[in-house]
Amino acid sequence: MDARNSIETTLLTYKKGLGDFTGKMPEFASRFNAFTEACFGEGALSQKQKQLIALGISLHAQDEYCIIYHTKGCLDQGCSEQEILEAVGVTAAFGGGATMSQGVTLVQECMQEFNQLEH
């Protein structure tokens, strides 16, 4: 499987799992979704800034689903490649090599794929 199919498939797998979980646990999922929507809403921090923070936390946690999801979120909020890569760098200052390895592979693959889908 090439990187594009891998990233696309991973994102679809996450969304399917979320849908299945929501069907089985609708009240919990509804409350969780409301909470996360409130967290990512516009406030003193912009949605763009919040997505960059979420990407950094995802990288540090080594959560590949969230790395993909929040890389897309960063791009959807208008982050430039440079802004995303700087967020990777700041996170690598805390997370070291494990963070850097995800930043130089998965994040860059995501940016390339999602940018190709836009054009």
Secondary structure, 3 states (H helix, E strand, C coil): CCHHHHHHHHHHHHHHHHHHHHHHCHHHHHHHHHHHHHHHCCCCCCHHHHHHHHHHHHHHHCCHHHHHHHHHHHHHCCCCHHHHHHHHHHHHHHHHHHHHHHHHHHHHHHHHHHHHHHC
